[in-house]
């Protein structure tokens, strides 16, 4: 069985899906459909390309009238549910893509379809072109969705409006000024679903990258509203915490550093090869007579192609150190080759961060 995510789109998958299409479209030609899906370029297509290719082929199967097609899509989802197909399965993300591609000029029909479809497979990507094209009109719709009975629809109102949603088109207007979506997040800050609350935190974390002052203000306003909302704020501020933002460190009482000492900081090997791990250890001691809140992180200052260093912060833990308590910590950082990071030979840096302050910086060398 293939371990590649793109191979969820297999012959078996399309064969089963074709049986559903036959039930709702009597004239459907299964053999022709599968032949069109697996064209001469299929093997070279990645996950998203295969998804978009599927919605393109479906357009030749569905009626030319978009409203009629959305009714068919609803029937398809009802059939899939009857066959106990797992909801939120990413295999069916071509259904939201179809609405995004062919429904952009049909606002009311598309909104109705999105509300239904997202309860089966998320439409977080599909709503973004509608936000760009229709602006406040779509934001008002998403505000209404934030009050919906379905947690899938409520999550869509937050996730779909994230200014920097990964793997999706950015929303430049909301990156510049996110205030139009703040009422949505306000509605959802204490949502009964953790699935929804995590989306609120991720949305705020996106906002913090361009408008930190807005998130700091919200953190102060929401503090103590509930245990769940406090957790939302903590997760929302993760980028600001990694950046060592002074005001957010103060907000979480992570500013008292003078009585926390770093002792015996050691790197096991100062030269490591690509594919190996950088191992290091140290001790941390609270010499105060009071307990101390400590956020502990380390940073790898990666050597880039241009010879500059690029810093990436990794969290170790956040805890209370009791009076005179000493702890010993060992960590490993892998330099195994991955698709999302290119390593370059030469001198790099490792630093230890206590409550946003770099306390120890040392060199190591990455070799072939």
Buried (B, 14 or more C-beta within 10 A) or exposed (E): EEEEEBEBBBEEBBEBBBEBBBBBBEEBBBEEBBEBBBEEEEEEBEBEEBBBBBBBBBBEBBEEEBBEBBBBBBBBBEBBEEEEBEBEEEBBBBBBBBBBBBBBEBBEBBBBBBBBBBBBBBBBBBBBBBBBEBEEEBBEBBBEBBEBEBBBBBBBBBBBBBBBBEEBEBBEBBBEEBEBBBBBBBBBBBBEBEBBBBBBBBBBBBBBBBBBEBBBEBBEEBEEEEEEBBBBBBBBBBBBBBBBBEEBBEBBEBBBBEBBBBEEBEBEEEEBEEEBBBBBEBBBBBBBEEEBBBBBBBBBBBBEEEEEEEEEBEEBEBBEBEEEBEBEBEBEBEBEEEEEEEBEEEEBBBBBBBBBEBBBEEEBBBEE
